[in-house]
Amino acid sequence: ADAAQEIQALLEQLDKSYDINTNTGKMALTLEAMEHIENNPTLAKRILSALATGSVKAFEQFLNHPAASFVVGALEDWEKTKGHPIT
């Protein structure tokens, strides 16, 4: 829940810079969010741990943001490319 709250706050901060009413804006926001996560190893580890112990859908339900599904999809892909698929 803590990791989801931190992502929620990040999304709310970033949506001031992007038009979240368009897919292009949601994707741009997602790219910046992922860059923030990748550059913060502690946050990245907490997110991956939360996704591994819970479920992707449960994590997504914690996020109340129009770009949540984009971000969760990016996190899933990111985890798979690291060789540890989320189950």
C-alpha positions as CSV (number, residue, x, y, z in Angstrom):
1,A,0.0,0.0,0.0
2,D,2.9,2.4,0.7
3,A,4.4,1.9,-2.7
4,A,1.0,2.4,-4.3
5,Q,0.5,5.6,-2.3
6,E,3.9,6.9,-3.5
7,I,3.0,6.1,-7.1
8,Q,-0.4,7.8,-6.6
9,A,1.3,10.9,-5.4
10,L,3.8,10.8,-8.2
11,L,1.0,10.5,-10.8
12,E,-0.9,13.4,-9.2
13,Q,2.2,15.5,-9.4
14,L,2.9,14.6,-13.0
15,D,-0.6,15.1,-14.2
16,K,0.0,18.9,-13.8
17,S,2.5,18.6,-16.7
18,Y,0.5,16.3,-19.1
19,D,-2.9,16.2,-20.7
20,I,-4.3,13.1,-19.0
21,N,-7.4,13.3,-21.1
22,T,-5.5,11.9,-24.1
23,N,-3.6,8.6,-24.6
24,T,-0.6,10.5,-25.7
25,G,-0.6,12.5,-22.5
26,K,-1.1,9.3,-20.4
27,M,1.8,7.6,-22.2
28,A,4.1,10.6,-21.7
29,L,3.2,10.7,-18.0
30,T,3.9,7.0,-17.8
31,L,7.3,7.4,-19.4
32,E,8.3,10.1,-16.8
33,A,6.9,8.0,-13.9
34,M,8.9,5.0,-15.0
35,E,12.0,7.1,-15.4
36,H,11.4,8.3,-11.8
37,I,11.0,4.7,-10.6
38,E,14.0,3.4,-12.4
39,N,16.2,6.2,-10.9
40,N,15.0,5.4,-7.4
41,P,16.2,1.9,-6.6
42,T,14.5,1.9,-3.2
43,L,11.1,2.8,-4.6
44,A,11.6,0.3,-7.5
45,K,12.3,-2.5,-5.1
46,R,9.3,-1.7,-3.0
47,I,7.0,-1.6,-6.0
48,L,8.3,-4.9,-7.4
49,S,7.9,-6.5,-4.0
50,A,4.4,-5.2,-3.7
51,L,3.5,-6.5,-7.1
52,A,5.1,-9.9,-6.4
53,T,3.3,-10.4,-3.1
54,G,0.0,-9.1,-4.1
55,S,-1.4,-9.0,-7.6
56,V,-1.1,-6.5,-10.4
57,K,-4.9,-5.9,-10.3
58,A,-4.8,-5.3,-6.6
59,F,-2.0,-2.8,-7.0
60,E,-3.9,-1.1,-9.9
61,Q,-7.0,-0.8,-7.7
62,F,-4.9,1.3,-5.1
63,L,-4.2,3.8,-7.9
64,N,-7.0,6.3,-8.6
65,H,-5.7,8.0,-11.7
66,P,-6.6,8.0,-15.4
67,A,-3.1,6.8,-16.3
68,A,-3.0,4.0,-13.7
69,S,-3.5,1.2,-16.3
70,F,-0.7,2.6,-18.4
71,V,1.7,2.7,-15.5
72,V,0.8,-0.7,-14.2
73,G,1.3,-2.1,-17.8
74,A,4.7,-0.5,-17.9
75,L,5.6,-1.9,-14.5
76,E,4.5,-5.4,-15.7
77,D,6.7,-5.1,-18.8
78,W,9.6,-3.7,-16.8
79,E,9.5,-6.6,-14.4
80,K,9.4,-9.1,-17.2
81,T,12.4,-7.6,-18.9
82,K,14.3,-7.9,-15.6
83,G,13.7,-11.7,-15.8
84,H,11.4,-12.0,-12.8
85,P,7.8,-12.0,-14.2
86,I,5.1,-10.9,-11.8
87,T,2.8,-13.8,-10.9
